[in-house]
Amino acid sequence: MMPGTIIETKGGKLRGQTDGSVCSWKGIPYATAARFTPPERSAPWQGVRDATAFGRIPPQPSDPFLPGFDQLPYPQGEDCLSLNVWAPERDGPPRPVMVWIHGGAYVSGSGAVPWYDGTAFARDGDLVVVTLNYRLGALGFLRLWEIFGPKFSQSANLGILDQIAALRWVQENIAAFGGDPSRVTIFGESAGAGSVGVLLAAPAARGLFAQAIMQSGSGALLLQDEKKATETARRILKAAGVAEGDEQALRSVDTSQLVDATATFGPLPGLGPVVDGDVLPKHPLQALLEGSAAGVPLLTGVNRDEFRLFTLADPGWFSASEAEFALRIRLVAGDLPHDLIRYYLEQSPGASLYERLVPLLTHALFGRAMLVSAQAQVAHKAPVWVYRFDFPTPVLGGQLGACHALEIPFVFDTLDQPMADRFTGDSPERQAIADAMHWAWIGFARGLDPDHHRMPHWPQYGASHDVMAFGVRTHVETDPWAPEQAAWSKA
């Protein structure tokens, strides 16, 4: 185990800090990269490097869905490839490791967000916890091959290559922090869960982790095809004032111009991993179905009202007519059969259009691909557990329900962190739900069933399709999405 808070990695010595039970090291460089190039191993340093403060966070616009959530007191910069580690101070045998990949639609977020503080996991679960930064937006996911040539063949998946570089760093260095590199669980939410889904399919990531958790996302989330990704790149470069073929301008344009140009196209500008035949040879769901992650244990699930978060900034969702709602559905989920929309309209006939049709978008974007991922892993002999998060936040008059991202401070048991109560409320039921989820994630990370005495028995997701519903009354449901799945199959 490490001697106090000074430990030695392959890059050099680090000085962290301790609260008396958990040590932390922040802002550790795991790779370096020139603009639009794959990451490379960081150069070693001399002496003892201070690791008591987070490093630069990836350049990004403000998060439109959670205003203020991402306004952290850390400078932004392209030299952002760093990670953070929490570990129990006490001595002990090598510990399981949890590596968190943050969400943010591949355009925002960082490993420094207070909700992702690893202290509770390290303290309660005797675990080593890692959070990381990876390149976002145009700097991490801009498809440039067709515009600037084959030297940019991997530019659309640089953010994924950063994550793989971080996982390689974990394999090489985590033992110095008391971690066991053979017992790594990767976990993430939203685009972080999408990243986990991509890593389950990416050949270069094989052997770098043993287990996976996907919260509100899958490898299909925000996935781009090459043609669409190239069109998006052309739009962003034009907005940033970079002419096609002008490589000097591409490399010298100010970072803020790329960020601002990306933000021009809204909160979901069309950036994300690309099936490029190289980093990602095929669609991640297809890869899972073919056994790319055979035998890898999986814990996955969704929040009951995922899509409500994305309607918050647009009052038009609440007043739209049926025809207007159909147009909005088409813009978000593509052309869907009228019979499928009719199925949702016939549910809860006394409810508003919003209450009846937003569940369609939750299932279209999150539920269906989550279930495909779970079933693929079951078919390839992996233990799988599936959940649904049901706790409706009382903030904003309850209009968010159990929305996207709400489960994060419950999982990390960080309900006391800044801004958590502005999202979750402060009802007394919160801590019991956090105890149930936090300890279930600990059990899974330790290579065990996610069962514990604070919740009912959680059966594996097998032939009976049992699902744990986390809420004020945490309980097991059998095949709760069967009616929706049948409606989608029929349509």
C-alpha positions in Angstrom: 0.0 0.0 0.0 1.1 3.6 -0.5 3.2 5.3 2.2 0.9 8.1 3.3 -0.2 10.5 0.5 3.1 10.4 -1.5 3.1 7.6 -4.0 5.2 6.7 -7.0 3.7 6.1 -10.4 5.5 5.2 -13.6 5.5 8.9 -14.4 6.9 10.1 -11.1 6.0 10.8 -7.5 2.7 12.4 -6.5 1.7 14.2 -3.3 -2.1 13.9 -2.5 -4.1 14.7 0.6 -6.2 12.9 3.1 -9.3 13.5 5.2 -8.1 10.9 7.8 -9.8 7.9 6.1 -9.6 8.5 2.4 -6.7 9.8 0.3 -7.1 11.6 -2.9 -4.8 12.6 -5.8 -6.1 15.0 -8.4 -5.0 16.4 -11.7 -2.8 13.5 -12.6 -1.7 13.6 -16.3 -2.4 10.3 -18.0 -1.7 11.4 -21.6 -0.9 14.3 -23.7 -2.1 15.2 -27.2 -1.7 17.8 -29.9 -4.9 19.2 -31.4 -6.8 16.5 -33.4 -4.2 13.8 -32.8 -4.4 10.6 -30.8 -3.2 10.7 -27.2 0.4 9.8 -26.3 2.0 8.8 -23.0 2.8 11.8 -20.8 6.4 12.6 -20.2 7.7 11.7 -16.7 8.4 14.5 -14.2 11.1 15.1 -11.7 10.6 15.4 -7.9 7.3 15.2 -6.2 4.3 16.6 -8.2 1.5 18.3 -6.3 -1.7 16.4 -6.8 -4.1 18.3 -4.5 -6.1 20.2 -7.1 -8.0 19.2 -10.2 -6.4 19.9 -13.5 -7.8 21.9 -16.4 -11.2 20.8 -17.6 -12.0 20.2 -21.3 -13.0 23.3 -23.2 -16.9 23.4 -23.3 -19.9 25.7 -23.4 -22.3 25.9 -20.4 -24.6 22.9 -19.9 -28.0 24.1 -21.2 -30.0 21.4 -19.3 -28.4 21.9 -15.8 -27.4 25.6 -15.7 -24.7 26.2 -13.1 -24.0 22.5 -12.7 -20.8 22.7 -14.7 -19.7 26.2 -13.6 -16.6 24.9 -11.8 -13.7 27.0 -10.4 -11.2 25.3 -12.7 -9.7 26.8 -15.9 -10.5 25.2 -19.2 -7.8 24.2 -21.6 -6.8 21.7 -24.3 -4.2 20.3 -22.0 -7.0 18.6 -20.0 -6.1 14.9 -20.1 -5.9 14.2 -16.4 -7.5 12.0 -13.9 -8.3 11.8 -10.2 -8.0 9.0 -7.7 -9.6 8.3 -4.3 -8.4 5.3 -2.1 -8.8 4.2 1.5 -5.9 5.4 3.7 -5.8 2.2 5.6 -3.5 -0.7 4.5 -5.1 -3.8 2.9 -4.9 -6.2 0.0 -5.4 -5.0 -3.6 -8.8 -3.4 -3.9 -11.3 -3.4 -6.8 -11.3 -0.3 -8.9 -14.1 1.8 -10.3 -13.4 4.2 -13.2 -16.1 6.8 -13.8 -16.7 8.3 -17.3 -18.8 11.5 -17.1 -21.7 12.4 -19.3 -22.6 15.7 -20.9 -23.7 14.8 -24.5 -20.0 14.5 -25.5 -19.8 18.3 -25.3 -19.7 19.2 -21.6 -18.7 17.8 -18.2 -15.5 16.8 -16.4 -14.2 14.4 -13.8 -14.1 17.3 -11.3 -17.9 17.7 -10.8 -18.6 17.5 -7.1 -21.3 14.9 -7.5 -18.6 12.5 -8.8 -16.5 12.8 -5.6 -15.2 9.3 -5.0 -14.8 9.6 -1.2 -18.0 7.6 -0.2 -17.2 4.7 -2.6 -13.6 4.5 -1.3 -14.7 4.8 2.4 -17.8 2.5 2.3 -16.8 0.0 -0.3 -13.0 -0.3 0.3 -12.6 0.6 -3.3 -10.2 2.7 -5.4 -12.1 5.2 -7.5 -10.9 7.1 -10.6 -12.6 10.0 -12.5 -11.2 11.3 -15.7 -11.4 14.0 -18.3 -11.5 13.3 -22.1 -11.6 15.7 -25.0 -15.1 17.0 -25.8 -17.0 18.6 -28.6 -15.2 19.4 -31.8 -11.8 18.7 -30.2 -12.8 15.2 -29.3 -15.4 14.1 -31.9 -14.9 16.0 -35.2 -14.9 13.9 -38.3 -12.1 15.4 -40.4 -10.9 12.6 -42.7 -12.9 13.6 -45.8 -12.1 17.2 -45.3 -8.4 17.2 -44.4 -7.2 13.7 -45.4 -6.2 10.3 -43.9 -3.8 11.8 -41.3 -7.1 12.7 -39.4 -8.6 9.2 -39.7 -9.2 8.9 -36.0 -10.3 12.5 -35.2 -14.0 11.5 -34.8 -13.1 9.2 -31.9 -10.4 11.0 -30.1 -12.5 11.3 -26.9 -12.8 7.5 -26.9 -9.1 7.1 -27.5 -8.5 9.4 -24.5 -10.6 7.1 -22.4 -8.7 4.0 -23.6 -5.4 5.8 -22.7 -6.8 6.5 -19.2 -7.7 2.8 -18.8 -4.2 1.9 -19.9 -2.8 4.3 -17.3 -5.0 2.5 -14.7 -3.6 -0.9 -15.7 0.0 0.4 -15.3 -0.4 2.5 -12.2 -3.4 1.7 -10.1 -1.5 -0.8 -8.0 0.5 2.1 -6.5 -2.7 3.4 -5.1 -3.7 0.0 -3.6 -5.9 -1.0 -6.6 -6.2 -4.3 -8.4 -5.8 -3.8 -12.2 -7.6 -7.1 -12.8 -10.8 -6.0 -11.1 -11.6 -2.7 -12.9 -15.3 -1.7 -13.3 -16.0 1.1 -15.8 -19.1 3.0 -15.2 -20.8 6.1 -16.6 -24.0 8.0 -17.2 -25.6 9.4 -20.4 -22.7 10.0 -22.8 -20.5 8.3 -20.1 -22.7 5.3 -20.4 -22.5 5.6 -24.2 -18.8 5.6 -23.8 -18.9 2.4 -21.8 -21.0 0.9 -24.5 -18.5 1.9 -27.1 -15.6 0.6 -25.0 -17.4 -2.8 -24.7 -17.3 -2.9 -28.6 -13.9 -1.3 -29.2 -11.1 -3.8 -29.9 -8.4 -1.5 -28.3 -10.2 -1.5 -25.0 -10.4 -5.3 -24.5 -8.6 -6.5 -21.4 -8.6 -3.0 -19.8 -11.6 -3.7 -17.6 -13.5 -6.6 -16.2 -17.0 -5.2 -15.6 -19.3 -2.4 -16.8 -22.1 -0.2 -15.5 -24.2 1.8 -17.9 -26.6 4.4 -16.4 -29.1 6.0 -18.8 -27.2 5.2 -22.0 -25.8 2.6 -24.3 -23.4 2.4 -27.2 -26.2 3.6 -29.5 -26.6 6.9 -27.7 -25.5 9.9 -29.8 -23.7 7.5 -32.1 -22.9 9.1 -35.5 -22.5 7.6 -39.0 -19.6 8.8 -41.1 -21.7 10.8 -43.6 -23.6 12.7 -40.9 -20.5 13.3 -38.9 -18.7 14.8 -41.9 -21.6 17.1 -42.5 -21.6 18.2 -38.9 -17.8 18.8 -39.1 -18.3 21.0 -42.2 -21.0 23.1 -40.4 -18.9 23.6 -37.3 -15.7 24.5 -39.2 -17.6 27.0 -41.3 -19.0 28.6 -38.2 -15.5 28.8 -36.7 -14.1 30.4 -39.8 -11.9 27.5 -40.9 -11.9 26.8 -44.7 -11.9 23.3 -45.9 -8.3 22.1 -46.6 -6.7 25.0 -44.6 -4.8 22.8 -42.1 -2.9 25.8 -40.7 -6.2 27.5 -39.7 -7.5 24.2 -38.3 -4.6 23.9 -35.9 -4.3 27.6 -35.0 -8.0 28.7 -34.7 -8.7 29.8 -31.1 -10.2 27.2 -28.9 -13.0 29.4 -27.9 -14.0 29.8 -31.6 -14.4 26.0 -31.9 -16.4 25.9 -28.7 -18.6 28.8 -29.7 -19.1 27.4 -33.2 -20.2 24.0 -31.7 -22.6 25.7 -29.3 -24.3 27.5 -32.3 -25.9 24.3 -33.3 -27.7 23.7 -30.0 -27.2 21.4 -27.0 -27.0 18.3 -29.2 -24.8 19.5 -32.2 -24.4 16.1 -33.7 -21.1 15.1 -32.2 -20.3 11.7 -30.7 -18.5 8.5 -31.5 -18.4 7.4 -35.1 -18.4 3.9 -36.6 -15.2 4.4 -38.5 -14.0 0.9 -39.2 -10.9 1.5 -37.0 -11.5 2.6 -33.4 -15.0 1.4 -33.7 -15.3 -1.3 -36.5 -19.1 -1.7 -36.2 -22.2 -0.4 -34.4 -21.7 -1.1 -30.7 -25.0 -2.9 -30.3 -24.2 -5.1 -33.2 -20.8 -5.8 -31.7 -22.4 -6.8 -28.4 -24.9 -9.1 -30.1 -21.9 -10.8 -31.8 -20.2 -11.3 -28.4 -17.6 -8.4 -28.3 -18.0 -8.4 -24.5 -18.9 -12.0 -23.9 -18.9 -12.9 -20.3 -18.4 -9.3 -19.0 -20.8 -8.6 -16.1 -23.1 -5.7 -16.7 -25.3 -3.5 -14.5 -27.5 -1.2 -16.5 -30.8 0.8 -16.4 -32.7 4.0 -17.0 -34.6 6.6 -15.2 -38.4 6.5 -15.5 -38.8 10.0 -16.9 -35.4 10.5 -18.7 -36.6 12.8 -21.5 -38.3 15.3 -19.2 -34.9 17.0 -18.4 -34.5 17.9 -22.1 -37.9 19.6 -22.2 -37.1 21.9 -19.3 -35.7 24.8 -21.4 -38.5 24.8 -24.0 -42.0 25.6 -22.7 -43.4 24.6 -26.1 -43.2 21.0 -25.1 -46.0 21.6 -22.5 -48.4 23.4 -24.9 -47.8 21.6 -28.2 -50.8 20.3 -30.1 -50.9 16.7 -31.2 -49.6 17.7 -34.7 -46.8 19.8 -33.2 -45.9 17.0 -30.8 -45.6 14.6 -33.7 -43.2 17.0 -35.4 -41.1 17.2 -32.3 -41.0 13.4 -32.0 -39.8 13.2 -35.6 -37.0 15.7 -35.0 -35.8 13.7 -31.9 -36.4 10.1 -32.8 -37.0 10.1 -36.6 -40.0 8.9 -38.4 -42.1 6.5 -36.3 -45.3 4.7 -37.3 -48.5 6.4 -36.4 -49.7 3.2 -34.7 -46.8 3.5 -32.2 -47.7 7.1 -31.4 -51.3 6.0 -31.0 -50.2 3.4 -28.5 -48.8 6.0 -26.2 -51.7 8.4 -26.7 -54.0 5.6 -25.5 -52.1 5.2 -22.2 -53.4 7.3 -19.2 -56.3 8.8 -21.3 -56.9 11.6 -18.7 -53.3 12.8 -18.8 -51.9 15.7 -20.9 -50.3 15.1 -24.3 -46.9 15.8 -22.6 -47.4 13.2 -20.0 -48.5 10.6 -22.6 -46.0 11.2 -25.3 -42.7 12.1 -23.5 -42.5 8.4 -22.3 -42.2 7.5 -26.0 -39.0 9.6 -26.3 -37.6 8.1 -23.1 -38.0 4.6 -24.5 -36.8 5.6 -28.0 -33.6 7.2 -26.8 -32.8 5.2 -23.7 -34.9 2.2 -22.9 -34.8 0.1 -26.1 -31.0 0.1 -26.6 -30.5 -0.5 -22.9 -32.6 -3.7 -23.1 -30.8 -4.8 -26.3 -27.5 -4.4 -24.4 -28.8 -6.4 -21.4 -30.2 -9.2 -23.6 -27.0 -9.4 -25.6 -24.9 -9.9 -22.5 -27.3 -12.5 -21.2 -27.1 -14.3 -24.5 -23.3 -14.4 -24.2 -23.2 -15.9 -20.7 -22.7 -12.7 -18.6 -24.4 -12.0 -15.4 -26.7 -8.9 -15.9 -28.7 -6.8 -13.5 -31.2 -4.2 -14.7 -32.7 -1.3 -12.8 -35.2 1.6 -13.2 -34.8 4.8 -11.1 -38.3 5.9 -10.1 -37.8 8.7 -7.5 -39.5 11.9 -8.7 -37.7 15.1 -7.7 -40.1 17.6 -6.1 -38.2 20.6 -7.5 -39.9 22.8 -10.1 -43.3 21.7 -8.9 -42.4 18.0 -9.7 -42.4 18.6 -13.5 -39.1 16.8 -14.0 -40.2 13.5 -12.4 -37.4 10.9 -12.3 -35.5 12.6 -15.0 -32.2 12.1 -16.7 -29.1 12.5 -14.5 -31.1 12.6 -11.3 -29.7 9.2 -10.0 -26.1 10.3 -10.0 -25.8 11.8 -6.5 -27.7 8.8 -5.2 -25.3 6.4 -6.7 -22.2 8.3 -5.4 -23.9 9.1 -2.1 -23.1 12.8 -2.7 -26.4 14.3 -1.8 -24.6 16.8 0.4 -22.5 18.1 -2.4 -23.1 21.6 -3.9 -26.3 21.9 -6.0 -27.5 18.4 -5.3 -30.6 19.5 -3.3 -31.4 22.0 -6.1 -31.9 19.0 -8.3 -33.0 16.2 -6.0 -34.9 18.3 -3.4 -34.4 17.7 0.3 -37.1 15.1 1.2 -36.2 12.7 3.9 -36.6 9.6 1.6 -33.5 10.6 -0.4 -30.9 9.0 1.9 -32.6 5.6 2.0 -32.6 5.5 -1.8 -29.0 6.6 -1.9 -28.1 3.8 0.5 -29.8 1.2 -1.6 -28.1 2.3 -4.9 -24.7 3.2 -3.5 -24.3 -0.1 -1.7 -25.6 -2.1 -4.7 -23.0 -0.5 -7.0 -20.4 -1.3 -4.3 -21.4 -5.0 -4.3 -21.3 -5.2 -8.1 -17.8 -3.5 -8.2 -16.5 -6.0 -5.7 -17.4 -8.8 -8.0 -20.5 -9.9 -6.1 -24.3 -9.7 -6.6 -25.5 -6.2 -5.9 -27.6 -7.4 -3.0 -27.4 -6.0 0.5 -29.6 -5.7 3.5 -30.8 -2.1 2.6 -33.0 -3.4 -0.3 -34.9 -6.4 -1.5 -33.1 -9.3 -3.3 -32.1 -8.2 -6.8 -32.4 -11.2 -9.2 -30.3 -11.3 -12.4 -31.9 -10.2 -15.6 -32.5 -13.6 -17.1 -35.5 -15.3 -18.7 -37.9 -13.6 -16.3 -36.6 -10.1 -17.0 -36.6 -9.0 -13.4 -35.8 -5.3 -12.8 -35.0 -3.4 -9.6 -37.1 -0.3 -9.2 -35.4 2.2 -7.0 -37.6 4.7 -5.3 -39.5 5.5 -2.1 -40.5 1.9 -2.1 -37.7 0.0 -3.7 -39.0 -3.2 -5.2 -38.6 -5.8 -8.0 -40.8 -5.8 -11.1 -40.9 -8.5 -13.7 -40.6 -7.4 -17.4 -42.0 -3.8 -16.8 -41.2 -2.7 -20.4 -43.0 -5.7 -22.0 -46.1 -3.6 -23.2 -43.9 -0.9 -24.7 -41.6 -3.5 -26.3 -44.6 -5.3 -27.8 -45.9 -2.0 -29.2 -42.6 -1.2 -30.8 -42.2 -4.7 -32.2 -45.8 -4.6 -33.6 -45.3 -1.2 -35.2 
